[in-house]
Amino acid sequence: MTETLKLADDLVLTRMGYGAMQLAGPNASGPPRDRAEAVQVLRTAVDLGITHLDTSDYYGPYTTNEIIREALHPYPPDLKIVTKVGFRRGPGGSWDPSTGDLRDQVQANLTRLGLDALDAVNLRLAGPGPVAETFGVLADLQKEGLVRHLGLSNVTAGQVTEARSIAPVVFVQNLYNLVVRGDDALIDTLAADGIGFVTFFPLGGFSPLQSGVLDEIAASLGATAQQVALAWLLQRSPNILVIPGTSSVAHLRENVAAADLRLPADAVAKLNTLAA
C-alpha cells in the first residue's frame, strides 16, 4: 500500500485512496447508520497509509465533512483532502447543479473541515458545455490561497483542454471501471501530460459490477471480485488513482489489500473483454 503518484511537490497521493460518500446515509443523504463506525473507518484508512481522501460538502449534505473533522482533525501532515464543488443537494436529496456560488461552496468546505486552505478542489460539471467562467472562479480562489490545486469531475476531453488553458489541472475524476471505459483515450492523454485520472464508482457504484469472468478470476487468485476489479484499474495505467468507498472497516481493509494484488497477463486479457 505504498505506491503513490506525485502530481505536484505538495500533492503526493496514494494510488489507493478512500471515497467518503458512503459515510453519509443512503444515497449520500442524512446521517450514517453507525457514526462510531464511520469515524473508525476514517481513522483506519489513515492508519493503513492512505493519503488520498475524497469528499464533498454535498455528501449528507454536510454530514461527511463533519465526520471527517471529528475523526481526523488535526489532520496528519501527509493526508490530502480532495473535495468537490458545483452541485448542491435539493429537496428530497436531489443532486442539483450549482455553479453560481462556488466561492461560498469553497468557504463552506473550509469551515466544516476546519482548514485554512483546501489541498485540491474538483469542479463537478453536469454535462457538456463551456467551463471557462466557472473554472476561472476556482483559479481566482487558488490565487488567493484558499485552494492549492484544481481538478475536474464528470468532464469531456474538450472541457479538460479548455480548463487547462485557464489554470493547471492536476487530475480528472470521471466514471471509469472494468465495464465503463469511455475515457480510455483521455486516460492515456492525461498520463502523457503527468495528470492523474481518478476513477469514481470503480466498483460500479449503485450498480455493483457482476461478471462470471470476474468471479472466475477472483477465485483462481484467492481474492474477491471487488479486489480484482480494483487491481485491474491500478494496472491499467500508472496515472490512475482509485477511491472506493465503504462504511465498513472490514470492507475498507479488503479494498486496501487490492493495492498489493498483481494480476497475471492472462487474467488481464480476459478482463479486458468485459467493456460494455
Contacts in CASP RR format, 6 or more apart in sequence:
PFRMAT RR
TARGET T0000
AUTHOR 0000-0000-0000
METHOD contacts of the structure
MODEL  1
MTETLKLADDLVLTRMGYGAMQLAGPNASGPPRDRAEAVQVLRTAVDLGI
THLDTSDYYGPYTTNEIIREALHPYPPDLKIVTKVGFRRGPGGSWDPSTG
DLRDQVQANLTRLGLDALDAVNLRLAGPGPVAETFGVLADLQKEGLVRHL
GLSNVTAGQVTEARSIAPVVFVQNLYNLVVRGDDALIDTLAADGIGFVTF
FPLGGFSPLQSGVLDEIAASLGATAQQVALAWLLQRSPNILVIPGTSSVA
HLRENVAAADLRLPADAVAKLNTLAA
1 14 0 8 1.000
1 16 0 8 1.000
1 48 0 8 1.000
1 49 0 8 1.000
1 50 0 8 1.000
1 256 0 8 1.000
1 259 0 8 1.000
1 260 0 8 1.000
2 14 0 8 1.000
3 14 0 8 1.000
3 15 0 8 1.000
3 16 0 8 1.000
3 234 0 8 1.000
3 259 0 8 1.000
4 12 0 8 1.000
4 13 0 8 1.000
4 14 0 8 1.000
4 15 0 8 1.000
4 51 0 8 1.000
5 12 0 8 1.000
5 13 0 8 1.000
5 15 0 8 1.000
5 196 0 8 1.000
5 238 0 8 1.000
5 239 0 8 1.000
5 241 0 8 1.000
6 12 0 8 1.000
7 13 0 8 1.000
7 149 0 8 1.000
7 170 0 8 1.000
7 171 0 8 1.000
7 194 0 8 1.000
7 195 0 8 1.000
7 196 0 8 1.000
8 148 0 8 1.000
8 149 0 8 1.000
8 170 0 8 1.000
10 148 0 8 1.000
11 80 0 8 1.000
11 119 0 8 1.000
11 120 0 8 1.000
11 148 0 8 1.000
11 149 0 8 1.000
11 170 0 8 1.000
12 51 0 8 1.000
12 78 0 8 1.000
12 80 0 8 1.000
13 51 0 8 1.000
13 52 0 8 1.000
13 80 0 8 1.000
13 241 0 8 1.000
14 49 0 8 1.000
14 50 0 8 1.000
14 51 0 8 1.000
14 52 0 8 1.000
14 241 0 8 1.000
14 259 0 8 1.000
15 52 0 8 1.000
15 234 0 8 1.000
15 240 0 8 1.000
15 241 0 8 1.000
15 242 0 8 1.000
15 259 0 8 1.000
16 50 0 8 1.000
16 52 0 8 1.000
16 230 0 8 1.000
16 234 0 8 1.000
16 241 0 8 1.000
16 242 0 8 1.000
16 255 0 8 1.000
16 256 0 8 1.000
16 258 0 8 1.000
16 259 0 8 1.000
17 45 0 8 1.000
17 50 0 8 1.000
17 51 0 8 1.000
17 52 0 8 1.000
17 53 0 8 1.000
17 54 0 8 1.000
17 241 0 8 1.000
17 242 0 8 1.000
17 243 0 8 1.000
17 244 0 8 1.000
18 42 0 8 1.000
18 45 0 8 1.000
18 50 0 8 1.000
18 52 0 8 1.000
18 53 0 8 1.000
18 54 0 8 1.000
18 243 0 8 1.000
18 244 0 8 1.000
18 245 0 8 1.000
18 252 0 8 1.000
19 53 0 8 1.000
19 54 0 8 1.000
19 55 0 8 1.000
19 243 0 8 1.000
19 244 0 8 1.000
19 245 0 8 1.000
20 42 0 8 1.000
20 53 0 8 1.000
20 54 0 8 1.000
20 55 0 8 1.000
20 59 0 8 1.000
20 64 0 8 1.000
20 67 0 8 1.000
20 68 0 8 1.000
20 245 0 8 1.000
21 28 0 8 1.000
21 54 0 8 1.000
21 55 0 8 1.000
21 56 0 8 1.000
21 59 0 8 1.000
21 64 0 8 1.000
21 245 0 8 1.000
22 28 0 8 1.000
22 245 0 8 1.000
22 246 0 8 1.000
22 247 0 8 1.000
23 32 0 8 1.000
23 38 0 8 1.000
23 41 0 8 1.000
23 42 0 8 1.000
23 59 0 8 1.000
23 63 0 8 1.000
23 64 0 8 1.000
23 67 0 8 1.000
23 68 0 8 1.000
23 247 0 8 1.000
24 30 0 8 1.000
24 31 0 8 1.000
24 32 0 8 1.000
24 59 0 8 1.000
24 60 0 8 1.000
24 63 0 8 1.000
24 64 0 8 1.000
25 31 0 8 1.000
25 32 0 8 1.000
25 33 0 8 1.000
25 60 0 8 1.000
25 63 0 8 1.000
27 93 0 8 1.000
28 58 0 8 1.000
28 59 0 8 1.000
28 60 0 8 1.000
28 64 0 8 1.000
29 60 0 8 1.000
29 61 0 8 1.000
29 89 0 8 1.000
29 92 0 8 1.000
29 93 0 8 1.000
30 60 0 8 1.000
30 63 0 8 1.000
31 60 0 8 1.000
31 63 0 8 1.000
32 38 0 8 1.000
32 63 0 8 1.000
32 67 0 8 1.000
32 247 0 8 1.000
33 247 0 8 1.000
34 247 0 8 1.000
35 67 0 8 1.000
37 247 0 8 1.000
37 248 0 8 1.000
37 249 0 8 1.000
38 67 0 8 1.000
38 71 0 8 1.000
38 247 0 8 1.000
39 67 0 8 1.000
39 70 0 8 1.000
39 71 0 8 1.000
40 71 0 8 1.000
40 249 0 8 1.000
41 246 0 8 1.000
41 247 0 8 1.000
41 248 0 8 1.000
41 249 0 8 1.000
41 252 0 8 1.000
42 53 0 8 1.000
42 67 0 8 1.000
42 68 0 8 1.000
42 71 0 8 1.000
42 72 0 8 1.000
43 71 0 8 1.000
43 72 0 8 1.000
44 249 0 8 1.000
44 252 0 8 1.000
44 253 0 8 1.000
45 53 0 8 1.000
45 252 0 8 1.000
45 256 0 8 1.000
46 72 0 8 1.000
46 76 0 8 1.000
46 79 0 8 1.000
48 252 0 8 1.000
48 253 0 8 1.000
48 256 0 8 1.000
50 256 0 8 1.000
51 78 0 8 1.000
51 79 0 8 1.000
51 80 0 8 1.000
52 80 0 8 1.000
52 82 0 8 1.000
52 241 0 8 1.000
52 243 0 8 1.000
53 68 0 8 1.000
53 79 0 8 1.000
53 80 0 8 1.000
53 81 0 8 1.000
53 82 0 8 1.000
54 82 0 8 1.000
54 83 0 8 1.000
54 84 0 8 1.000
54 173 0 8 1.000
54 198 0 8 1.000
54 243 0 8 1.000
55 64 0 8 1.000
55 65 0 8 1.000
55 68 0 8 1.000
55 81 0 8 1.000
55 82 0 8 1.000
55 83 0 8 1.000
55 84 0 8 1.000
55 113 0 8 1.000
56 64 0 8 1.000
56 65 0 8 1.000
56 83 0 8 1.000
56 84 0 8 1.000
56 85 0 8 1.000
56 87 0 8 1.000
56 109 0 8 1.000
56 124 0 8 1.000
57 65 0 8 1.000
57 83 0 8 1.000
57 85 0 8 1.000
57 105 0 8 1.000
57 108 0 8 1.000
57 109 0 8 1.000
57 112 0 8 1.000
58 84 0 8 1.000
58 87 0 8 1.000
58 88 0 8 1.000
58 89 0 8 1.000
58 95 0 8 1.000
59 65 0 8 1.000
60 89 0 8 1.000
61 88 0 8 1.000
61 89 0 8 1.000
62 112 0 8 1.000
65 83 0 8 1.000
65 109 0 8 1.000
65 112 0 8 1.000
65 113 0 8 1.000
66 112 0 8 1.000
68 81 0 8 1.000
68 113 0 8 1.000
69 112 0 8 1.000
69 113 0 8 1.000
69 114 0 8 1.000
72 79 0 8 1.000
73 113 0 8 1.000
73 114 0 8 1.000
75 81 0 8 1.000
75 115 0 8 1.000
80 119 0 8 1.000
80 120 0 8 1.000
81 113 0 8 1.000
81 115 0 8 1.000
81 118 0 8 1.000
81 119 0 8 1.000
81 120 0 8 1.000
82 119 0 8 1.000
82 120 0 8 1.000
82 121 0 8 1.000
82 122 0 8 1.000
83 109 0 8 1.000
83 113 0 8 1.000
83 118 0 8 1.000
83 120 0 8 1.000
83 121 0 8 1.000
83 122 0 8 1.000
84 121 0 8 1.000
84 122 0 8 1.000
84 123 0 8 1.000
84 124 0 8 1.000
84 153 0 8 1.000
84 173 0 8 1.000
85 102 0 8 1.000
85 105 0 8 1.000
85 106 0 8 1.000
85 109 0 8 1.000
85 121 0 8 1.000
85 122 0 8 1.000
85 123 0 8 1.000
85 124 0 8 1.000
85 138 0 8 1.000
86 97 0 8 1.000
86 98 0 8 1.000
86 99 0 8 1.000
86 102 0 8 1.000
86 105 0 8 1.000
86 123 0 8 1.000
86 124 0 8 1.000
86 125 0 8 1.000
86 134 0 8 1.000
87 95 0 8 1.000
87 96 0 8 1.000
87 97 0 8 1.000
87 98 0 8 1.000
87 124 0 8 1.000
87 126 0 8 1.000
88 96 0 8 1.000
88 98 0 8 1.000
88 105 0 8 1.000
89 95 0 8 1.000
89 96 0 8 1.000
90 96 0 8 1.000
97 125 0 8 1.000
97 126 0 8 1.000
98 105 0 8 1.000
99 123 0 8 1.000
99 134 0 8 1.000
100 134 0 8 1.000
100 137 0 8 1.000
102 123 0 8 1.000
102 134 0 8 1.000
102 137 0 8 1.000
102 138 0 8 1.000
102 141 0 8 1.000
103 137 0 8 1.000
103 141 0 8 1.000
106 118 0 8 1.000
106 121 0 8 1.000
106 138 0 8 1.000
106 141 0 8 1.000
106 146 0 8 1.000
106 147 0 8 1.000
107 146 0 8 1.000
109 115 0 8 1.000
109 118 0 8 1.000
109 121 0 8 1.000
110 116 0 8 1.000
110 117 0 8 1.000
110 118 0 8 1.000
110 146 0 8 1.000
117 145 0 8 1.000
117 146 0 8 1.000
117 147 0 8 1.000
117 148 0 8 1.000
118 146 0 8 1.000
118 147 0 8 1.000
118 148 0 8 1.000
119 148 0 8 1.000
119 149 0 8 1.000
120 147 0 8 1.000
120 148 0 8 1.000
120 149 0 8 1.000
120 150 0 8 1.000
120 151 0 8 1.000
120 170 0 8 1.000
120 171 0 8 1.000
121 138 0 8 1.000
121 141 0 8 1.000
121 147 0 8 1.000
121 149 0 8 1.000
121 150 0 8 1.000
121 151 0 8 1.000
122 150 0 8 1.000
122 151 0 8 1.000
122 152 0 8 1.000
122 153 0 8 1.000
122 171 0 8 1.000
122 173 0 8 1.000
123 131 0 8 1.000
123 134 0 8 1.000
123 135 0 8 1.000
123 138 0 8 1.000
123 150 0 8 1.000
123 151 0 8 1.000
123 152 0 8 1.000
123 153 0 8 1.000
123 163 0 8 1.000
124 153 0 8 1.000
124 154 0 8 1.000
125 131 0 8 1.000
125 134 0 8 1.000
125 152 0 8 1.000
125 153 0 8 1.000
125 154 0 8 1.000
125 155 0 8 1.000
125 159 0 8 1.000
126 154 0 8 1.000
127 154 0 8 1.000
127 155 0 8 1.000
127 156 0 8 1.000
128 156 0 8 1.000
128 159 0 8 1.000
129 159 0 8 1.000
130 162 0 8 1.000
131 152 0 8 1.000
131 155 0 8 1.000
131 159 0 8 1.000
131 162 0 8 1.000
131 163 0 8 1.000
132 162 0 8 1.000
132 163 0 8 1.000
132 165 0 8 1.000
132 166 0 8 1.000
135 150 0 8 1.000
135 152 0 8 1.000
135 162 0 8 1.000
135 163 0 8 1.000
135 166 0 8 1.000
135 167 0 8 1.000
136 166 0 8 1.000
136 167 0 8 1.000
138 147 0 8 1.000
138 150 0 8 1.000
138 167 0 8 1.000
139 150 0 8 1.000
139 166 0 8 1.000
139 167 0 8 1.000
141 147 0 8 1.000
142 148 0 8 1.000
142 149 0 8 1.000
142 150 0 8 1.000
142 167 0 8 1.000
149 168 0 8 1.000
149 170 0 8 1.000
150 163 0 8 1.000
150 167 0 8 1.000
150 168 0 8 1.000
150 169 0 8 1.000
150 170 0 8 1.000
151 163 0 8 1.000
151 169 0 8 1.000
151 170 0 8 1.000
151 171 0 8 1.000
151 172 0 8 1.000
151 173 0 8 1.000
152 159 0 8 1.000
152 160 0 8 1.000
152 163 0 8 1.000
152 169 0 8 1.000
152 172 0 8 1.000
152 173 0 8 1.000
153 172 0 8 1.000
153 173 0 8 1.000
153 174 0 8 1.000
153 200 0 8 1.000
154 173 0 8 1.000
154 174 0 8 1.000
154 175 0 8 1.000
155 163 0 8 1.000
155 172 0 8 1.000
155 174 0 8 1.000
157 185 0 8 1.000
157 186 0 8 1.000
157 189 0 8 1.000
160 169 0 8 1.000
160 172 0 8 1.000
160 186 0 8 1.000
160 190 0 8 1.000
163 169 0 8 1.000
169 195 0 8 1.000
170 195 0 8 1.000
170 196 0 8 1.000
171 190 0 8 1.000
171 195 0 8 1.000
171 196 0 8 1.000
171 197 0 8 1.000
171 198 0 8 1.000
171 241 0 8 1.000
172 186 0 8 1.000
172 190 0 8 1.000
172 195 0 8 1.000
172 196 0 8 1.000
172 197 0 8 1.000
172 198 0 8 1.000
173 197 0 8 1.000
173 198 0 8 1.000
173 199 0 8 1.000
173 200 0 8 1.000
174 183 0 8 1.000
174 186 0 8 1.000
174 197 0 8 1.000
174 198 0 8 1.000
174 199 0 8 1.000
174 200 0 8 1.000
175 199 0 8 1.000
175 200 0 8 1.000
175 201 0 8 1.000
176 182 0 8 1.000
176 183 0 8 1.000
176 187 0 8 1.000
176 197 0 8 1.000
176 199 0 8 1.000
176 200 0 8 1.000
176 202 0 8 1.000
176 233 0 8 1.000
177 199 0 8 1.000
177 201 0 8 1.000
177 202 0 8 1.000
177 203 0 8 1.000
177 204 0 8 1.000
177 209 0 8 1.000
177 229 0 8 1.000
177 233 0 8 1.000
178 209 0 8 1.000
178 211 0 8 1.000
178 214 0 8 1.000
178 229 0 8 1.000
178 232 0 8 1.000
178 233 0 8 1.000
178 271 0 8 1.000
178 274 0 8 1.000
178 275 0 8 1.000
179 204 0 8 1.000
179 209 0 8 1.000
179 211 0 8 1.000
179 274 0 8 1.000
179 275 0 8 1.000
179 276 0 8 1.000
180 201 0 8 1.000
180 204 0 8 1.000
180 275 0 8 1.000
180 276 0 8 1.000
181 275 0 8 1.000
181 276 0 8 1.000
183 197 0 8 1.000
186 197 0 8 1.000
187 197 0 8 1.000
187 236 0 8 1.000
187 237 0 8 1.000
187 239 0 8 1.000
187 240 0 8 1.000
188 237 0 8 1.000
190 196 0 8 1.000
190 197 0 8 1.000
190 239 0 8 1.000
191 197 0 8 1.000
191 237 0 8 1.000
191 238 0 8 1.000
191 239 0 8 1.000
194 239 0 8 1.000
195 239 0 8 1.000
196 239 0 8 1.000
196 240 0 8 1.000
196 241 0 8 1.000
197 237 0 8 1.000
197 239 0 8 1.000
197 240 0 8 1.000
197 241 0 8 1.000
198 240 0 8 1.000
198 241 0 8 1.000
198 242 0 8 1.000
198 243 0 8 1.000
199 233 0 8 1.000
199 240 0 8 1.000
199 241 0 8 1.000
199 242 0 8 1.000
199 243 0 8 1.000
200 243 0 8 1.000
202 229 0 8 1.000
202 230 0 8 1.000
202 233 0 8 1.000
202 242 0 8 1.000
202 243 0 8 1.000
202 244 0 8 1.000
203 209 0 8 1.000
203 226 0 8 1.000
203 229 0 8 1.000
203 230 0 8 1.000
203 244 0 8 1.000
209 225 0 8 1.000
209 226 0 8 1.000
209 229 0 8 1.000
211 225 0 8 1.000
211 274 0 8 1.000
213 270 0 8 1.000
213 271 0 8 1.000
213 273 0 8 1.000
213 274 0 8 1.000
214 225 0 8 1.000
214 228 0 8 1.000
214 229 0 8 1.000
214 271 0 8 1.000
214 274 0 8 1.000
215 225 0 8 1.000
217 228 0 8 1.000
217 263 0 8 1.000
217 267 0 8 1.000
217 270 0 8 1.000
217 271 0 8 1.000
218 224 0 8 1.000
218 225 0 8 1.000
218 227 0 8 1.000
218 228 0 8 1.000
220 267 0 8 1.000
221 228 0 8 1.000
221 261 0 8 1.000
221 263 0 8 1.000
221 267 0 8 1.000
223 231 0 8 1.000
223 258 0 8 1.000
223 261 0 8 1.000
224 254 0 8 1.000
226 244 0 8 1.000
226 254 0 8 1.000
226 255 0 8 1.000
226 258 0 8 1.000
227 254 0 8 1.000
227 255 0 8 1.000
227 257 0 8 1.000
227 258 0 8 1.000
227 261 0 8 1.000
228 258 0 8 1.000
228 261 0 8 1.000
228 263 0 8 1.000
228 267 0 8 1.000
228 271 0 8 1.000
230 242 0 8 1.000
230 244 0 8 1.000
230 255 0 8 1.000
230 258 0 8 1.000
230 259 0 8 1.000
230 261 0 8 1.000
231 258 0 8 1.000
231 259 0 8 1.000
231 261 0 8 1.000
231 262 0 8 1.000
231 263 0 8 1.000
232 263 0 8 1.000
232 268 0 8 1.000
232 271 0 8 1.000
233 240 0 8 1.000
233 242 0 8 1.000
234 240 0 8 1.000
234 242 0 8 1.000
234 258 0 8 1.000
234 259 0 8 1.000
235 262 0 8 1.000
235 263 0 8 1.000
235 268 0 8 1.000
244 255 0 8 1.000
245 252 0 8 1.000
245 255 0 8 1.000
246 252 0 8 1.000
246 255 0 8 1.000
263 271 0 8 1.000
END
